[in-house]
Amino acid sequence: MISSQMLKGTLEGCILGIISRKETYGYEISEQLGSYGFGKITEGTIYPILLRLEKNGMITATYRQSDMGPKRKYYSLTAEGMEEFHHFVSGYNELSNAVSCLLQDTLGGERYEKK
């Protein structure tokens, strides 16, 4: 299971990544994160991030009628959001490489797996 502290720093960038592929809504974002192995990320975690991203001009939101009930708020990426996503990917790759190098040196090339 991914710890909440580790997840906290990456979730915003991952949400931008999901929205970059297609216009989507909160519950669908939660489901997609789960399908990638993030575990159960509640909408109560996702919606504050979406509000912050919208407030900061990274995403826009429009309400549309749903086939299955009330209107849904669909999110799409702005140009600023796409730029921020690219910064996230670059920073994440740099961090991931640094952590991988450290772990390899620390574990002497052994791969750590929970037993």
Z-matrix of the N, CA and C atoms (Angstrom, degrees):
N
C 1 1.455
C 2 1.529 1 109.27
N 3 1.313 2 116.70 1 136.89
C 4 1.453 3 122.76 2 179.27
C 5 1.529 4 108.26 3 -78.98
N 6 1.338 5 117.04 4 128.09
C 7 1.464 6 119.44 5 -179.41
C 8 1.531 7 110.32 6 -68.97
N 9 1.323 8 115.84 7 151.33
C 10 1.463 9 120.07 8 -177.35
C 11 1.522 10 111.34 9 -64.91
N 12 1.329 11 118.29 10 -31.99
C 13 1.456 12 120.77 11 178.80
C 14 1.533 13 110.93 12 -66.94
N 15 1.321 14 117.23 13 -42.10
C 16 1.464 15 120.35 14 178.18
C 17 1.528 16 110.05 15 -66.62
N 18 1.290 17 115.78 16 -40.07
C 19 1.457 18 121.68 17 -177.78
C 20 1.516 19 111.90 18 -67.73
N 21 1.317 20 116.23 19 -37.67
C 22 1.468 21 122.27 20 -175.24
C 23 1.524 22 111.86 21 -53.13
N 24 1.313 23 116.98 22 -41.64
C 25 1.454 24 120.60 23 -177.10
C 26 1.509 25 115.34 24 -75.56
N 27 1.311 26 118.28 25 -15.24
C 28 1.467 27 120.55 26 -175.01
C 29 1.526 28 114.15 27 -114.89
N 30 1.302 29 117.21 28 -15.65
C 31 1.463 30 120.33 29 -172.60
C 32 1.526 31 112.52 30 -62.31
N 33 1.315 32 117.40 31 -41.14
C 34 1.463 33 120.31 32 -179.27
C 35 1.530 34 110.75 33 -59.72
N 36 1.322 35 117.21 34 -46.52
C 37 1.460 36 120.81 35 178.63
C 38 1.514 37 112.75 36 -64.06
N 39 1.339 38 116.09 37 -37.60
C 40 1.468 39 119.96 38 178.43
C 41 1.525 40 111.10 39 -67.31
N 42 1.305 41 117.00 40 -37.61
C 43 1.467 42 120.59 41 176.91
C 44 1.522 43 109.85 42 -65.10
N 45 1.332 44 117.64 43 -42.25
C 46 1.467 45 119.74 44 175.33
C 47 1.527 46 110.23 45 -58.87
N 48 1.330 47 116.64 46 -39.85
C 49 1.463 48 120.43 47 179.01
C 50 1.519 49 112.56 48 -61.84
N 51 1.319 50 116.11 49 -42.90
C 52 1.466 51 120.14 50 179.08
C 53 1.528 52 110.41 51 -64.31
N 54 1.332 53 115.89 52 -44.19
C 55 1.471 54 119.46 53 -179.04
C 56 1.528 55 110.76 54 -68.80
N 57 1.330 56 117.40 55 -27.41
C 58 1.473 57 119.64 56 -178.98
C 59 1.522 58 112.18 57 -64.88
N 60 1.328 59 116.68 58 -25.71
C 61 1.470 60 120.50 59 -178.10
C 62 1.515 61 112.53 60 -77.19
N 63 1.345 62 115.95 61 -37.92
C 64 1.469 63 119.63 62 179.18
C 65 1.522 64 109.51 63 -168.58
N 66 1.307 65 115.57 64 157.41
C 67 1.453 66 121.16 65 176.05
C 68 1.527 67 108.34 66 -61.48
N 69 1.320 68 117.05 67 135.16
C 70 1.459 69 120.26 68 -174.15
C 71 1.520 70 110.93 69 -151.87
N 72 1.319 71 117.38 70 173.38
C 73 1.466 72 122.64 71 -179.04
C 74 1.531 73 109.60 72 -123.34
N 75 1.326 74 116.14 73 167.78
C 76 1.455 75 123.22 74 -170.63
C 77 1.514 76 115.61 75 -53.19
N 78 1.319 77 117.36 76 -50.50
C 79 1.466 78 119.73 77 -177.79
C 80 1.528 79 110.86 78 -62.88
N 81 1.313 80 116.38 79 -40.17
C 82 1.460 81 120.12 80 179.03
C 83 1.537 82 110.84 81 -64.42
N 84 1.322 83 117.26 82 -36.86
C 85 1.466 84 120.97 83 176.24
C 86 1.527 85 109.36 84 -61.55
N 87 1.317 86 116.35 85 -45.37
C 88 1.461 87 121.77 86 179.09
C 89 1.528 88 110.62 87 -58.79
N 90 1.314 89 117.02 88 -44.92
C 91 1.463 90 121.93 89 179.40
C 92 1.530 91 111.48 90 -64.05
N 93 1.313 92 116.69 91 -42.03
C 94 1.463 93 119.71 92 -179.86
C 95 1.524 94 111.15 93 -65.49
N 96 1.326 95 116.95 94 -41.42
C 97 1.465 96 119.67 95 176.76
C 98 1.528 97 110.26 96 -59.12
N 99 1.314 98 116.41 97 -43.43
C 100 1.465 99 120.85 98 177.63
C 101 1.512 100 111.89 99 -60.57
N 102 1.318 101 117.31 100 -40.09
C 103 1.463 102 120.62 101 -178.81
C 104 1.524 103 112.35 102 -67.80
N 105 1.317 104 117.20 103 -21.27
C 106 1.468 105 121.31 104 177.13
C 107 1.518 106 112.88 105 -90.96
N 108 1.330 107 117.10 106 1.58
C 109 1.456 108 119.58 107 176.07
C 110 1.520 109 115.16 108 98.31
N 111 1.314 110 117.70 109 12.59
C 112 1.463 111 121.02 110 179.68
C 113 1.523 112 112.50 111 -78.16
N 114 1.299 113 117.01 112 -6.24
C 115 1.462 114 119.43 113 -176.02
C 116 1.521 115 109.95 114 80.94
N 117 1.309 116 115.02 115 -165.04
C 118 1.466 117 120.40 116 -178.18
C 119 1.529 118 109.34 117 -83.89
N 120 1.310 119 116.64 118 104.42
C 121 1.453 120 122.44 119 174.90
C 122 1.521 121 105.94 120 -100.97
N 123 1.314 122 116.22 121 114.46
C 124 1.458 123 119.76 122 -174.70
C 125 1.527 124 111.51 123 -74.44
N 126 1.296 125 115.12 124 157.99
C 127 1.457 126 120.65 125 176.12
C 128 1.523 127 110.29 126 -63.76
N 129 1.335 128 116.55 127 -27.58
C 130 1.459 129 121.11 128 176.53
C 131 1.518 130 112.65 129 -65.16
N 132 1.303 131 117.09 130 -21.14
C 133 1.464 132 122.23 131 174.57
C 134 1.526 133 109.82 132 -88.34
N 135 1.312 134 116.31 133 -38.51
C 136 1.461 135 121.33 134 -174.24
C 137 1.526 136 112.93 135 -74.77
N 138 1.331 137 117.59 136 -43.65
C 139 1.468 138 119.37 137 -174.26
C 140 1.524 139 114.62 138 -62.54
N 141 1.334 140 120.73 139 -38.67
C 142 1.473 141 118.22 140 175.11
C 143 1.541 142 112.16 141 -62.60
N 144 1.316 143 116.94 142 -35.38
C 145 1.467 144 120.42 143 176.95
C 146 1.522 145 109.73 144 -66.28
N 147 1.331 146 116.55 145 -44.12
C 148 1.466 147 120.25 146 179.04
C 149 1.527 148 110.98 147 -61.77
N 150 1.316 149 116.97 148 -41.22
C 151 1.471 150 120.14 149 178.36
C 152 1.528 151 110.94 150 -63.14
N 153 1.326 152 116.79 151 -42.65
C 154 1.468 153 120.87 152 179.19
C 155 1.534 154 110.40 153 -64.92
N 156 1.332 155 117.06 154 -43.32
C 157 1.461 156 120.41 155 178.71
C 158 1.530 157 111.05 156 -62.56
N 159 1.323 158 115.70 157 -39.77
C 160 1.471 159 119.86 158 178.36
C 161 1.531 160 110.45 159 -66.54
N 162 1.309 161 116.63 160 -45.07
C 163 1.470 162 121.72 161 -179.76
C 164 1.529 163 110.86 162 -61.21
N 165 1.331 164 116.89 163 -35.95
C 166 1.461 165 121.97 164 -179.36
C 167 1.527 166 113.80 165 -86.18
N 168 1.333 167 117.41 166 4.87
C 169 1.456 168 121.68 167 175.02
C 170 1.516 169 115.04 168 78.45
N 171 1.329 170 117.06 169 16.03
C 172 1.466 171 120.35 170 -179.61
C 173 1.529 172 112.22 171 -83.54
N 174 1.317 173 115.56 172 -28.78
C 175 1.468 174 121.37 173 179.50
C 176 1.525 175 108.80 174 -136.38
N 177 1.312 176 115.69 175 159.76
C 178 1.462 177 121.83 176 170.97
C 179 1.521 178 107.79 177 -119.66
N 180 1.314 179 115.14 178 158.70
C 181 1.465 180 119.64 179 -178.10
C 182 1.520 181 109.97 180 -131.39
N 183 1.325 182 115.28 181 140.78
C 184 1.455 183 121.57 182 174.37
C 185 1.527 184 108.37 183 -135.92
N 186 1.316 185 114.89 184 143.17
C 187 1.466 186 119.74 185 176.74
C 188 1.511 187 108.90 186 -89.47
N 189 1.342 188 114.67 187 136.54
C 190 1.456 189 121.44 188 176.53
C 191 1.513 190 109.66 189 -137.37
N 192 1.300 191 114.46 190 148.63
C 193 1.456 192 119.97 191 176.67
C 194 1.524 193 109.76 192 -64.95
N 195 1.303 194 115.50 193 139.16
C 196 1.453 195 121.56 194 178.77
C 197 1.525 196 109.56 195 -100.24
N 198 1.319 197 115.92 196 150.39
C 199 1.464 198 120.53 197 175.72
C 200 1.528 199 110.64 198 -70.30
N 201 1.344 200 116.03 199 -19.84
C 202 1.453 201 120.15 200 -171.82
C 203 1.524 202 113.33 201 -117.93
N 204 1.329 203 118.85 202 32.84
C 205 1.450 204 119.11 203 177.60
C 206 1.513 205 113.14 204 139.62
N 207 1.340 206 116.00 205 -142.60
C 208 1.466 207 119.94 206 -175.04
C 209 1.535 208 111.93 207 -69.98
N 210 1.329 209 114.90 208 171.83
C 211 1.458 210 120.39 209 179.38
C 212 1.523 211 110.32 210 -60.31
N 213 1.332 212 114.69 211 149.39
C 214 1.462 213 121.63 212 177.03
C 215 1.521 214 108.66 213 -115.60
N 216 1.323 215 114.33 214 149.62
C 217 1.451 216 120.72 215 176.60
C 218 1.522 217 107.77 216 -94.08
N 219 1.325 218 116.36 217 112.54
C 220 1.460 219 122.68 218 -179.81
C 221 1.519 220 109.67 219 -97.42
N 222 1.329 221 114.72 220 137.60
C 223 1.457 222 121.22 221 -177.19
C 224 1.518 223 110.57 222 -111.64
N 225 1.331 224 115.49 223 141.32
C 226 1.459 225 120.94 224 173.84
C 227 1.522 226 108.79 225 -136.72
N 228 1.318 227 115.22 226 156.82
C 229 1.456 228 121.84 227 -175.91
C 230 1.524 229 110.66 228 -82.08
N 231 1.320 230 116.29 229 142.52
C 232 1.461 231 122.12 230 171.33
C 233 1.533 232 107.44 231 -93.31
N 234 1.322 233 116.63 232 174.21
C 235 1.469 234 120.27 233 175.59
C 236 1.528 235 110.19 234 -60.71
N 237 1.334 236 116.61 235 -39.10
C 238 1.465 237 120.64 236 178.13
C 239 1.524 238 110.70 237 -65.05
N 240 1.325 239 116.46 238 -37.57
C 241 1.455 240 121.42 239 177.95
C 242 1.514 241 111.89 240 -65.18
N 243 1.327 242 116.82 241 -40.03
C 244 1.459 243 120.51 242 178.13
C 245 1.521 244 110.23 243 -65.87
N 246 1.322 245 116.89 244 -40.49
C 247 1.463 246 120.83 245 177.09
C 248 1.531 247 110.32 246 -62.71
N 249 1.323 248 116.62 247 -43.59
C 250 1.467 249 120.98 248 178.70
C 251 1.530 250 110.67 249 -63.67
N 252 1.321 251 117.03 250 -38.71
C 253 1.466 252 120.29 251 177.62
C 254 1.529 253 110.58 252 -62.01
N 255 1.329 254 116.85 253 -42.58
C 256 1.465 255 120.12 254 178.87
C 257 1.535 256 111.15 255 -64.09
N 258 1.336 257 117.24 256 -37.71
C 259 1.469 258 121.00 257 175.24
C 260 1.529 259 110.45 258 -63.60
N 261 1.332 260 116.03 259 -41.14
C 262 1.460 261 120.77 260 178.09
C 263 1.522 262 110.80 261 -60.32
N 264 1.328 263 116.84 262 -48.02
C 265 1.468 264 121.43 263 -178.42
C 266 1.529 265 110.04 264 -60.05
N 267 1.302 266 116.57 265 -44.94
C 268 1.458 267 120.89 266 179.78
C 269 1.528 268 111.20 267 -62.09
N 270 1.322 269 116.62 268 -48.15
C 271 1.462 270 121.11 269 179.51
C 272 1.515 271 112.33 270 -65.04
N 273 1.330 272 116.21 271 -40.76
C 274 1.461 273 119.75 272 179.94
C 275 1.525 274 110.69 273 -64.87
N 276 1.325 275 117.46 274 -43.45
C 277 1.466 276 120.40 275 179.08
C 278 1.523 277 111.08 276 -61.44
N 279 1.326 278 116.55 277 -41.06
C 280 1.459 279 120.53 278 178.42
C 281 1.526 280 110.87 279 -63.25
N 282 1.333 281 116.74 280 -45.51
C 283 1.460 282 121.43 281 178.58
C 284 1.526 283 111.23 282 -64.15
N 285 1.310 284 116.77 283 -45.55
C 286 1.458 285 121.75 284 -179.25
C 287 1.526 286 111.24 285 -59.77
N 288 1.324 287 116.31 286 -43.45
C 289 1.466 288 119.98 287 178.45
C 290 1.520 289 111.23 288 -63.67
N 291 1.338 290 116.98 289 -42.35
C 292 1.461 291 120.72 290 -179.83
C 293 1.524 292 110.95 291 -63.66
N 294 1.334 293 117.29 292 -44.76
C 295 1.465 294 120.95 293 179.57
C 296 1.522 295 110.13 294 -65.14
N 297 1.320 296 117.63 295 -42.19
C 298 1.470 297 120.89 296 178.73
C 299 1.519 298 111.31 297 -60.23
N 300 1.329 299 117.10 298 -43.72
C 301 1.472 300 120.57 299 178.63
C 302 1.524 301 110.71 300 -62.83
N 303 1.314 302 116.76 301 -44.73
C 304 1.462 303 120.71 302 179.50
C 305 1.523 304 110.90 303 -61.50
N 306 1.321 305 116.98 304 -46.67
C 307 1.464 306 120.06 305 -179.05
C 308 1.517 307 111.67 306 -64.32
N 309 1.302 308 116.59 307 -39.24
C 310 1.464 309 119.32 308 179.51
C 311 1.524 310 109.97 309 -64.05
N 312 1.325 311 117.76 310 -43.99
C 313 1.460 312 120.64 311 177.75
C 314 1.523 313 111.07 312 -65.86
N 315 1.324 314 117.17 313 -40.71
C 316 1.461 315 122.06 314 -177.85
C 317 1.518 316 111.65 315 -68.13
N 318 1.310 317 116.80 316 -41.03
C 319 1.462 318 120.65 317 -176.11
C 320 1.518 319 112.42 318 -93.93
N 321 1.319 320 117.26 319 4.64
C 322 1.464 321 120.47 320 177.79
C 323 1.512 322 113.21 321 62.22
N 324 1.323 323 116.83 322 35.77
C 325 1.450 324 120.41 323 178.85
C 326 1.517 325 114.39 324 85.36
N 327 1.346 326 117.18 325 -7.06
C 328 1.455 327 119.50 326 177.65
C 329 1.526 328 108.83 327 -76.16
N 330 1.269 329 116.22 328 145.48
C 331 1.450 330 120.51 329 175.67
C 332 1.514 331 108.15 330 -92.66
N 333 1.332 332 116.36 331 126.33
C 334 1.458 333 120.66 332 -179.91
C 335 1.513 334 109.62 333 -81.00
N 336 1.302 335 115.81 334 128.77
C 337 1.459 336 120.79 335 174.36
C 338 1.514 337 108.07 336 -137.12
N 339 1.307 338 115.00 337 138.13
C 340 1.457 339 120.70 338 179.05
C 341 1.520 340 109.36 339 -66.11
N 342 1.319 341 116.14 340 135.21
C 343 1.460 342 119.20 341 -179.05
C 344 1.497 343 111.50 342 -111.83
